[in-house]
Amino acid sequence: VESVLDYMEKKHDLNVRIAKDVAAGGVLVTAIVSVVVGVIIFAPYVFDLLLI
C-alpha cells in the first residue's frame, strides 16, 4: 500500500498520510490480537508444564 501511494502521489498529501496511518494501525491491532489468541490457546499447556 505504501509503495503504491508513494508512486501515485509524489508530493506530501494528507490523505496519503492518513491511509498509511490507518494501514499501520490495522497491522498493530492484528499483531496484538494474534498475541492474545496465542496466549489463550497455549496458556493452559504452559501452566501444566510449569506445575509438573
PyMOL CGO cylinders between C-alpha atoms (Angstrom):
from pymol import cmd
from pymol.cgo import CYLINDER

trace = [
    CYLINDER, 0.00, 0.00, 0.00, 2.74, 2.42, 0.95, 0.3, 1, 1, 1, 1, 1, 1,
    CYLINDER, 2.74, 2.42, 0.95, 4.68, 1.96, -2.29, 0.3, 1, 1, 1, 1, 1, 1,
    CYLINDER, 4.68, 1.96, -2.29, 1.58, 2.37, -4.42, 0.3, 1, 1, 1, 1, 1, 1,
    CYLINDER, 1.58, 2.37, -4.42, 0.55, 5.55, -2.62, 0.3, 1, 1, 1, 1, 1, 1,
    CYLINDER, 0.55, 5.55, -2.62, 4.07, 6.96, -2.86, 0.3, 1, 1, 1, 1, 1, 1,
    CYLINDER, 4.07, 6.96, -2.86, 4.12, 6.19, -6.60, 0.3, 1, 1, 1, 1, 1, 1,
    CYLINDER, 4.12, 6.19, -6.60, 0.72, 7.78, -7.23, 0.3, 1, 1, 1, 1, 1, 1,
    CYLINDER, 0.72, 7.78, -7.23, 1.34, 10.93, -5.21, 0.3, 1, 1, 1, 1, 1, 1,
    CYLINDER, 1.34, 10.93, -5.21, 4.88, 12.34, -5.33, 0.3, 1, 1, 1, 1, 1, 1,
    CYLINDER, 4.88, 12.34, -5.33, 4.27, 15.31, -3.03, 0.3, 1, 1, 1, 1, 1, 1,
    CYLINDER, 4.27, 15.31, -3.03, 3.08, 15.14, 0.56, 0.3, 1, 1, 1, 1, 1, 1,
    CYLINDER, 3.08, 15.14, 0.56, -0.66, 14.62, 0.81, 0.3, 1, 1, 1, 1, 1, 1,
    CYLINDER, -0.66, 14.62, 0.81, -2.74, 14.46, 3.97, 0.3, 1, 1, 1, 1, 1, 1,
    CYLINDER, -2.74, 14.46, 3.97, -4.94, 11.68, 2.57, 0.3, 1, 1, 1, 1, 1, 1,
    CYLINDER, -4.94, 11.68, 2.57, -1.92, 9.52, 1.77, 0.3, 1, 1, 1, 1, 1, 1,
    CYLINDER, -1.92, 9.52, 1.77, -0.61, 10.08, 5.29, 0.3, 1, 1, 1, 1, 1, 1,
    CYLINDER, -0.61, 10.08, 5.29, -3.96, 9.10, 6.79, 0.3, 1, 1, 1, 1, 1, 1,
    CYLINDER, -3.96, 9.10, 6.79, -4.15, 5.98, 4.61, 0.3, 1, 1, 1, 1, 1, 1,
    CYLINDER, -4.15, 5.98, 4.61, -0.67, 4.91, 5.72, 0.3, 1, 1, 1, 1, 1, 1,
    CYLINDER, -0.67, 4.91, 5.72, -1.50, 5.55, 9.38, 0.3, 1, 1, 1, 1, 1, 1,
    CYLINDER, -1.50, 5.55, 9.38, -4.72, 3.53, 9.13, 0.3, 1, 1, 1, 1, 1, 1,
    CYLINDER, -4.72, 3.53, 9.13, -2.87, 0.65, 7.48, 0.3, 1, 1, 1, 1, 1, 1,
    CYLINDER, -2.87, 0.65, 7.48, -0.19, 0.71, 10.19, 0.3, 1, 1, 1, 1, 1, 1,
    CYLINDER, -0.19, 0.71, 10.19, -2.89, 0.77, 12.87, 0.3, 1, 1, 1, 1, 1, 1,
    CYLINDER, -2.89, 0.77, 12.87, -4.54, -2.25, 11.29, 0.3, 1, 1, 1, 1, 1, 1,
    CYLINDER, -4.54, -2.25, 11.29, -1.27, -4.16, 11.36, 0.3, 1, 1, 1, 1, 1, 1,
    CYLINDER, -1.27, -4.16, 11.36, -0.74, -3.23, 15.01, 0.3, 1, 1, 1, 1, 1, 1,
    CYLINDER, -0.74, -3.23, 15.01, -4.24, -4.37, 16.01, 0.3, 1, 1, 1, 1, 1, 1,
    CYLINDER, -4.24, -4.37, 16.01, -3.78, -7.64, 14.11, 0.3, 1, 1, 1, 1, 1, 1,
    CYLINDER, -3.78, -7.64, 14.11, -0.47, -8.31, 15.86, 0.3, 1, 1, 1, 1, 1, 1,
    CYLINDER, -0.47, -8.31, 15.86, -1.94, -7.63, 19.30, 0.3, 1, 1, 1, 1, 1, 1,
    CYLINDER, -1.94, -7.63, 19.30, -4.96, -9.85, 18.64, 0.3, 1, 1, 1, 1, 1, 1,
    CYLINDER, -4.96, -9.85, 18.64, -2.71, -12.68, 17.43, 0.3, 1, 1, 1, 1, 1, 1,
    CYLINDER, -2.71, -12.68, 17.43, -0.67, -12.49, 20.64, 0.3, 1, 1, 1, 1, 1, 1,
    CYLINDER, -0.67, -12.49, 20.64, -3.84, -12.59, 22.76, 0.3, 1, 1, 1, 1, 1, 1,
    CYLINDER, -3.84, -12.59, 22.76, -5.18, -15.58, 20.83, 0.3, 1, 1, 1, 1, 1, 1,
    CYLINDER, -5.18, -15.58, 20.83, -1.84, -17.36, 21.18, 0.3, 1, 1, 1, 1, 1, 1,
    CYLINDER, -1.84, -17.36, 21.18, -1.83, -16.79, 24.93, 0.3, 1, 1, 1, 1, 1, 1,
    CYLINDER, -1.83, -16.79, 24.93, -5.41, -18.06, 25.22, 0.3, 1, 1, 1, 1, 1, 1,
    CYLINDER, -5.41, -18.06, 25.22, -4.57, -21.20, 23.26, 0.3, 1, 1, 1, 1, 1, 1,
    CYLINDER, -4.57, -21.20, 23.26, -1.20, -22.05, 24.79, 0.3, 1, 1, 1, 1, 1, 1,
    CYLINDER, -1.20, -22.05, 24.79, -1.52, -20.78, 28.38, 0.3, 1, 1, 1, 1, 1, 1,
    CYLINDER, -1.52, -20.78, 28.38, -3.09, -23.98, 29.77, 0.3, 1, 1, 1, 1, 1, 1,
    CYLINDER, -3.09, -23.98, 29.77, -0.30, -26.12, 28.29, 0.3, 1, 1, 1, 1, 1, 1,
    CYLINDER, -0.30, -26.12, 28.29, 2.44, -23.83, 29.60, 0.3, 1, 1, 1, 1, 1, 1,
    CYLINDER, 2.44, -23.83, 29.60, 0.92, -23.77, 33.09, 0.3, 1, 1, 1, 1, 1, 1,
    CYLINDER, 0.92, -23.77, 33.09, 0.69, -27.58, 33.07, 0.3, 1, 1, 1, 1, 1, 1,
    CYLINDER, 0.69, -27.58, 33.07, 4.36, -27.85, 32.11, 0.3, 1, 1, 1, 1, 1, 1,
    CYLINDER, 4.36, -27.85, 32.11, 5.43, -25.39, 34.80, 0.3, 1, 1, 1, 1, 1, 1,
    CYLINDER, 5.43, -25.39, 34.80, 3.44, -27.10, 37.56, 0.3, 1, 1, 1, 1, 1, 1,
    CYLINDER, 3.44, -27.10, 37.56, 4.86, -30.57, 36.87, 0.3, 1, 1, 1, 1, 1, 1,
]
cmd.load_cgo(trace, "trace")
